[in-house]
Amino acid sequence: MKLHILSVFILSVFSFNAIGQSLKLDLADTVVNSEDLNPISPDASHAIIRNISTGFRNVKVKRQVISQQAGHVTYFCWGPSCYGPNTNESPDIIALDSQTVDSSFKGYVAPNGVAGITKVRYCFQTTENPLDEVCYTVTHNFGATSVMPATPVSRVTAVQAKYDPTSQTIHVEVNGGKIDVMNMLGQQVVLTFRYDGAGMSADASTLKTGYYFLFGRNESGPWSARVVVSKQ
């Protein structure tokens, strides 16, 4: 497998985004190339955010999928949490003191065996002023250099998933089909789901505490869910 990441320093050219700019991208990976279409853990686009103002700023992330190859799944991590393909704005807010940086952001695309290009734009925005933001666009290129153009974003339906700490099982409100599971690091987790009369359930006793993302497809199209596993 050949894996190349082009890291590009983002300079003060972003200062035109808003008057009184508070945030700066010290570093952002704007291109991620990989020939591995089934990675154990997809490579991420990283970003380092700096508060260049003279006071505290509370920062959140907003995501826009510009174009997406059919079959690709996008998700991102910010602060303590990761968010699936249906979340375009992080509930988590990170407080940055003056001249401090945060490097927790990671933007992922899981290719799921499909070659192609997916482009995603991420904006880091202060909660004090929605116009006070800095953005960058990352291109995830999987497979050969010459690939099919990205297709329009496909709609992914959010479904409910719950973890039962008593039985240590995960239940998903779907009636069948293959279910893929990923942890917060983008690593695939093997679970066997079976129909229980009201949905699909799996033994989750081997899982560690944390967030998990579930992906599948039914007659209505692709779906995703997020579940929190909490162990005593």
N, C-alpha and C positions, 0 to 999 in steps of 0.2 A: 504494500500500500504506500502510495506517495501522498503526503499531506503537506500542503504549503499554506501558510497564512501570511498575507501581506498586511503588515502593521504600518499604519500611516499616522504620523503625528498631525493632529488637527490644530492649526494655528489660530491666531486671533481673527481670522477671516469670519468666524462665526459671530463676531461682535455686532454685526448688522442686524441680528435677529430681533433685538429689542433695545429700546433706550434704557440705559441704566443696567446693562448686562451684569448679572451676578455670577453666572456659571461659565466654565470653560472646559472643553474637552482636552485634557493633557495627552490622551492617547486613545485611539479607536481603531479596531480592525475593520476595515471597510470592504475587504474581499476575503472570503474563506473558500479555498479550493480543496476538493477531496475526490479521489478516485474510488474510495470505499463507499459502496451504496448500502451496506448493512453494517455500519460501525457499532461496536458494543456501546460506545459513548460518543455521540456526535461532537465534533469540535465546535467551540463557541467563538463568537465574536465578543471580545472584551472591550470595555471602555473604562477610563479613569476620569472621574468628574471632580473639578476643583471649584470651591467657592472663592471667587476673587473679590467679593465685596468686603466691607468692613464689619459686617455683623453676621448673626446666624441666618441661615436659610434652610427651609424645609423643602426637600426635593422628592419628587415622584417621577415615574417613568410613564410615557405614553407611547404606544406602538401603532404603526400603520403598516399593514402588509400591502406593498405596492403591486407585486405580482407573485404568483405562487404556482409552481409546477404541481399538477394534479398528483396526489399521493404524498406530497411533502407535508410535514406537520411542524408548525412553528410554536415556540414557547420561550419564555425568558425568566431570568432570576434577578431579583433586586433585593438587597438587604438579606433578611432571614428567610425569604420565601421564594418559591418558583411558581410560575403561572402558566396554565395551559393555553391552547389555541383560542379559547373564547374570551380571554382576558386581554383587553387592550389598554388598560390603565391600572397601574399597580396600587392596590390598597395600602401597601406599605409606604411610609414616608420616612426618609432619613434626614436627620438634622445635621447640617454641616456648619461648623464654626468657620470664622474667617480664615482663608488661606489653607483650609484643610481639604483632604481629598477622600473620595470613596472609590474603591475598586471592586465592589461586590457584583457589579452588573455583568451578566452573561446572556447573550442572545443565541438561541439554538434553532437549528432546523434539522429534523430527523428525515432522511431521504426515503426510508422504508423500501429500499431496493429500486428506486426510480431515479434515473439520470435526469438532470434538468437544472434550471436556475430559479431561485426564489430570492426576491429582493424585499427587504424590510427596512423601514425607517423608524428610528428610535429618537424620542425627544425627552430631554431631562428638564423638568419644569419646576419652578418654585411655586409652592401653594400660595404664597403671598401675592403673586402677580402672574397670571397665566401667560402673559406675553413675555415674561422673563424666562427664556428657555434657550437651550442649545441642542442641536439635532445632528444626526449623521445617518447615512444610509449604508447598509451592508448588503453585499451580493454573495449569496451562498451558491456555489457552482459544484454540482456533483456529477461525476462521470467524465466523459471525454470533453475536450476543450470545445468542440463544436457540438452543441446540444440543441434540442428543440426549444423554440421560444417558450417562455413561461406562459401558462394558461391563466385565465382570470381566477381570482380567489374562489375556492369552492366553499360553500356554506357548511359549517360544522355545528351540529346540534349538541347542546349541553344536556346531559342526562344526570340523574341523581345516583350517587354512590355513597354507601355508608359502611363504616367499620363497627362491628360489634365486639367490644373488648371481652365480653363474657365467653363467647364461642370462638373468638379470634378469627372471625370470618369477614370478608368483604362481600357486600351484596350490591348488585347493579340492576337498575330497573330497565333491563332489556330482555328480550325473549330468546336470544340465541346469537350465533355468529362467533367468530374468533375475537378474542379480547387481548390486546397488547398492553403491557404495564411497564412504565418507566419510573425510576426514582428521581430525586431532585438533581442528581448529577447527569441525568440523561441516559443512564444505564438501563438496559432492558432487564426486567425481573420476570422470571418464569413462574406463573401461577396457573392452575388448572381450574377453569370455571365450568360449573354444571348448572343446568336448569333446575330450580328448586320449587317450581310451581307458581312463583310470583316474580321471577327474574333469574339472574345468573349469580351464583355464589362461589366463592373460593376460599380455601383454607389459607389464612394469612399469618399463621403462627410463626413462620420463619422470618417474617419481615421485621425490620427495626422501626423504631419510632421515627415518623417523618411524613412528608407529603409524597403522594404517589399519583401519577397521571395514568388514566385508562383511555384507550383508543379502540374503536371498533366501527363496524358498518352494519346497517340493517336495511330494510326495504325503503326507509326514508333517506338513506345516504349515510355519510360519515358522522360519527358522534364522539364526544369526549366527556370525561368526568374527572374530578379531582377528589381525593379522599385523604383524610388525615388518620394515620395509624398511631395510636398512643398506647405504649406498653408501660405497665407499672414497674 
